[in-house]
Amino acid sequence: MANTAAHDATHDAHDHRPQGLKRWLYATNHKDIGTMYLVFACVMFFLGGAMALLIRLELFQPGMQFLDPAFYNSMTTMHALLMIFGAVMPAWTGLANWMVPLQVGAPDMALPRLNNFSFWLLPFAFTLLLLTLFVPGGAPAGGWTLYPPLSLQAGDSFPLTIFAIHLLGISSILGAINVIVTIMNMRAPGMGLLNMSLFCWTWLITAYLLILVMPVLAGAVTMLLTDYFFDTAFFTAAGGGDPVMFQHIFWFFGHPEVYILILPAFGVVSEIIPTFSRKPLFGYESMVYATASIAFLSFIVWAHHMFTVGMPLAGQLFFMLSTMLIAVPTGVKVFNWCATMWKGSISFETPMLFAIAFLFLFTLGGLSGLMLAIVPADFQYHDTYFVVAHFHYVLVPGSVFAIMAAVYYWLPKWSGRMYDEKIGKLHFWMSAIGVNVLFFPQHFLGLAGMPRRIPDYATQFADWNMVSSVGAVIFGFSQLLFVYVIWKAVRSGETAPQRPWEGAHGLEWELPTPAPYHSWDTPPPREVITKGAMH
Amino acid sequence: MTFHNRKTFCSLIALTLAALAPLTAQAEWGNLNMRVGVTPLSREIYDLHMTIFWWCVGIGVVVFGWMIWSLVAFRKSKGAKPDTTMIHSTKAEIIWTVIPVVILVLMAIPAARTLIAIEDTRNTEISIKATGHQWKWQYEYLGEDVRFYSTLARSSDEARQLQSGVDPKSVPEYLLDVDNPLVVPEDTKVRMLLTAQDVIHAWWVPDFGLKKDAIPGNINELWFKVDKGKTGIYRGQCAELCGRDHGFMPVVVKVVTKAEYAAWLAAQKAPAQSADAAEPAVDTAMPATAASPAADPAPAG
């Protein structure tokens, strides 16, 4: 600790930061920008969650009690757009902003002003998107997949939605460029790519996916825009276009997109499980290769989202087999995590609890994904609640739990204070129970024949819908605990030591706590790097 | 809280059960799995689904078992010491790459076989074109000059209005009933040709095992052959988001014997001459509507 204090003192001289609003508006510091990303993601998480609660409210009982069907469709559409583009993606970019420079021994992100720009695009993009709730015709209601011709029936929300998506795409691409440039050029001398943390690795691969697919989405929505306003007929059958072409283009973006949401989660879990097992990650290199293989495969499986559009037999077989192949590298990752815990010395602090829940429930979502890959069975599963259950299992106890695990794990380093372990554990158990009560019955609903995206249902589906809605309330409201536990930690938490977790390795733990405003002004010496990279 | 004697405890359980009884009596908690259905394909798909499901259960038992074992056996609180040398094993990694590949191949073989059977649309006996509209289906018996619309039954339509005050449970076949169901004969290979007028819809009857999109400008096909003796009414729904009333365009198919089908088809053609005499040959849970479906001139759009 004495060492820490001395370190702080030397920093005080140039540790002056801009004060007030300017600190945030003109922010170029990766920690400030990371914090803004995370706070923004949290706000969007609650907005999107409120929409989900409205959906579950209407579905609590059969019959239409609260929402107009058109507004209900807007809620499903906006919930998806907010959660994907507003909550999960910005949360990952925020974590990358905070952790990549700390973990590679760089003083900041490579392109700080670009970093500022890519964050500040987000509030404007979401202002536009949320404004659609108040324009004639209502918010977009054709699903987040924006399939034409339905999406072309939108009212005044249409141009706002498209422009918002363009802004989000630009923001993501700029953020991704920043991560790649930082990792490629600013690693501390002596840190090879294969000395990097798994979080940096998975983010590097994610960043390449973003750069490759966000322009594809931009192209797809631009074609929608010209179909809507300028009488082109890319997707209009009457003009010689093809609605199915949109789906191919969209899912060529969309499938890599779902890995953009989950790959950084693999990185986080690969940091947390070794820490709390007090044992290095098993099979570090195979983890890197498995991540790269998953990223590659994500480009050749897109049509498994559209098995029912009427593809040739050869196409269906190809996409079935390529999709099944994803199970192999994903399996390698799960087995490696298991092997990391094997013969470890495991303790169960909140970050580890979330990581373990991730391990169980992401695997469950993976197994239902394998079932969905089987084309003939998918003819039954497609567009039912079975699919809804599947992707929520990989997104909520998958990505979202990993984000929460990451916040609990690194909060002491960010804030210098410990969170309340009791409330953290309560938050974990409420979330873990809630999420299963919420989504597990949806498997039953889907198999029994309930289509997705319907505001009302036949009475035979009433019981499990009620259970699911109860789960939604439990899960949704327990997230208030998350905000409370963070607020309490930052306000009045116990002072955290430099290395709050006994088994933690990595450069970020070599810095004092809280991480100084400017860190790694001089790159870490080689022996610190080798000590940090313990694999 | 402790129970002082056994009797209190037992009566408490009895009370709870009594309270739950009316709930479970009418409940559908047992709707947990895919329906076996009534066609050769639906049975094959169900069997495939169950095969893959049991494979997944098996994988789950092994993987979750491993996780739980690790979490129990290697707790720090029980004094577990980490083996920090265990960081890599090429042998283990080859094993857990090869075994999944073998399992996947075992899954893919029956899946491909079923898929090839599904795509075999040769020798169909009846072809029916289904056109999706916002928000109803139009059926056209090709070569028979019979066509009609199939719309959500009025009882369901009234009950599903916002705050209608009608209890959905009091409505027969709530949201799964139409005015004019599709009528097909049993034991006959029926080919559905699917397209749409406005936006994409999807035609799905779970008991027939398949769904397929109905896309403007495209014609998709699927086929089914209902087992002999499985006459009755089979219900499904539109399965692709198609706008405001996507939840309110059911697919209802009445399967009849071949003789009944011939009679029904003849009756559908007859009203072309005497529209007023025509009675819809079928109705499901609804009283007959005034107009005969065949007499209803199909509006263009």
Chai-1 contact restraints between the chains, C-beta under 6 A:
chainA,res_idxA,chainB,res_idxB,connection_type,confidence,min_distance_angstrom,max_distance_angstrom,comment,restraint_id
A,P62,B,P168,contact,1.0,0.0,6.0,A-B,restraint_1
A,G63,B,P168,contact,1.0,0.0,6.0,A-B,restraint_2
A,M64,B,R160,contact,1.0,0.0,6.0,A-B,restraint_3
A,M64,B,L162,contact,1.0,0.0,6.0,A-B,restraint_4
A,P69,B,R244,contact,1.0,0.0,6.0,A-B,restraint_5
A,A70,B,R244,contact,1.0,0.0,6.0,A-B,restraint_6
A,G143,B,L241,contact,1.0,0.0,6.0,A-B,restraint_7
A,P149,B,V199,contact,1.0,0.0,6.0,A-B,restraint_8
A,L150,B,V199,contact,1.0,0.0,6.0,A-B,restraint_9
A,L150,B,G243,contact,1.0,0.0,6.0,A-B,restraint_10
A,A237,B,P216,contact,1.0,0.0,6.0,A-B,restraint_11
A,A237,B,G217,contact,1.0,0.0,6.0,A-B,restraint_12
A,P243,B,I215,contact,1.0,0.0,6.0,A-B,restraint_13
A,R278,B,P82,contact,1.0,0.0,6.0,A-B,restraint_14
A,K279,B,P82,contact,1.0,0.0,6.0,A-B,restraint_15
A,K279,B,T84,contact,1.0,0.0,6.0,A-B,restraint_16
A,P280,B,I87,contact,1.0,0.0,6.0,A-B,restraint_17
A,G283,B,H88,contact,1.0,0.0,6.0,A-B,restraint_18
A,G283,B,E93,contact,1.0,0.0,6.0,A-B,restraint_19
A,S286,B,E93,contact,1.0,0.0,6.0,A-B,restraint_20
A,T308,B,K211,contact,1.0,0.0,6.0,A-B,restraint_21
A,T308,B,K212,contact,1.0,0.0,6.0,A-B,restraint_22
A,T308,B,D213,contact,1.0,0.0,6.0,A-B,restraint_23
A,V309,B,D213,contact,1.0,0.0,6.0,A-B,restraint_24
A,G310,B,N220,contact,1.0,0.0,6.0,A-B,restraint_25
A,L313,B,E119,contact,1.0,0.0,6.0,A-B,restraint_26
A,M324,B,L104,contact,1.0,0.0,6.0,A-B,restraint_27
A,A327,B,P100,contact,1.0,0.0,6.0,A-B,restraint_28
A,V328,B,P100,contact,1.0,0.0,6.0,A-B,restraint_29
A,G331,B,P100,contact,1.0,0.0,6.0,A-B,restraint_30
A,F335,B,W96,contact,1.0,0.0,6.0,A-B,restraint_31
A,C338,B,W66,contact,1.0,0.0,6.0,A-B,restraint_32
A,C338,B,M67,contact,1.0,0.0,6.0,A-B,restraint_33
A,M341,B,S70,contact,1.0,0.0,6.0,A-B,restraint_34
A,W342,B,S70,contact,1.0,0.0,6.0,A-B,restraint_35
A,K343,B,D83,contact,1.0,0.0,6.0,A-B,restraint_36
A,K343,B,M86,contact,1.0,0.0,6.0,A-B,restraint_37
A,G344,B,F74,contact,1.0,0.0,6.0,A-B,restraint_38
A,G344,B,P82,contact,1.0,0.0,6.0,A-B,restraint_39
A,S345,B,K76,contact,1.0,0.0,6.0,A-B,restraint_40
A,S345,B,A80,contact,1.0,0.0,6.0,A-B,restraint_41
A,S345,B,K81,contact,1.0,0.0,6.0,A-B,restraint_42
A,S345,B,P82,contact,1.0,0.0,6.0,A-B,restraint_43
A,I346,B,F74,contact,1.0,0.0,6.0,A-B,restraint_44
A,I346,B,R75,contact,1.0,0.0,6.0,A-B,restraint_45
A,I346,B,K76,contact,1.0,0.0,6.0,A-B,restraint_46
A,S347,B,K76,contact,1.0,0.0,6.0,A-B,restraint_47
A,T363,B,V63,contact,1.0,0.0,6.0,A-B,restraint_48
A,L367,B,C56,contact,1.0,0.0,6.0,A-B,restraint_49
A,M371,B,I52,contact,1.0,0.0,6.0,A-B,restraint_50
A,I374,B,I52,contact,1.0,0.0,6.0,A-B,restraint_51
A,I374,B,A111,contact,1.0,0.0,6.0,A-B,restraint_52
A,V375,B,L115,contact,1.0,0.0,6.0,A-B,restraint_53
A,P376,B,I45,contact,1.0,0.0,6.0,A-B,restraint_54
A,P376,B,L48,contact,1.0,0.0,6.0,A-B,restraint_55
A,P376,B,T114,contact,1.0,0.0,6.0,A-B,restraint_56
A,P376,B,L115,contact,1.0,0.0,6.0,A-B,restraint_57
A,P376,B,I118,contact,1.0,0.0,6.0,A-B,restraint_58
A,A377,B,I45,contact,1.0,0.0,6.0,A-B,restraint_59
A,A377,B,L48,contact,1.0,0.0,6.0,A-B,restraint_60
A,A377,B,H49,contact,1.0,0.0,6.0,A-B,restraint_61
A,F379,B,L210,contact,1.0,0.0,6.0,A-B,restraint_62
A,F379,B,K211,contact,1.0,0.0,6.0,A-B,restraint_63
A,Q380,B,M34,contact,1.0,0.0,6.0,A-B,restraint_64
A,D383,B,A239,contact,1.0,0.0,6.0,A-B,restraint_65
A,F444,B,L32,contact,1.0,0.0,6.0,A-B,restraint_66
A,L447,B,N33,contact,1.0,0.0,6.0,A-B,restraint_67
A,L447,B,M34,contact,1.0,0.0,6.0,A-B,restraint_68
A,A448,B,N31,contact,1.0,0.0,6.0,A-B,restraint_69
A,G449,B,P206,contact,1.0,0.0,6.0,A-B,restraint_70
A,P451,B,Q237,contact,1.0,0.0,6.0,A-B,restraint_71
A,P451,B,A239,contact,1.0,0.0,6.0,A-B,restraint_72
A,R453,B,L241,contact,1.0,0.0,6.0,A-B,restraint_73
A,I454,B,G247,contact,1.0,0.0,6.0,A-B,restraint_74
A,P455,B,G247,contact,1.0,0.0,6.0,A-B,restraint_75
A,D456,B,R160,contact,1.0,0.0,6.0,A-B,restraint_76
A,D456,B,G247,contact,1.0,0.0,6.0,A-B,restraint_77
A,A458,B,Y174,contact,1.0,0.0,6.0,A-B,restraint_78
A,A458,B,L175,contact,1.0,0.0,6.0,A-B,restraint_79
A,A458,B,L176,contact,1.0,0.0,6.0,A-B,restraint_80
A,T459,B,P168,contact,1.0,0.0,6.0,A-B,restraint_81
A,T459,B,K169,contact,1.0,0.0,6.0,A-B,restraint_82
A,T459,B,Y174,contact,1.0,0.0,6.0,A-B,restraint_83
A,Q460,B,E28,contact,1.0,0.0,6.0,A-B,restraint_84
A,Q460,B,N31,contact,1.0,0.0,6.0,A-B,restraint_85
A,D463,B,A27,contact,1.0,0.0,6.0,A-B,restraint_86
A,D463,B,E28,contact,1.0,0.0,6.0,A-B,restraint_87
A,D463,B,W29,contact,1.0,0.0,6.0,A-B,restraint_88
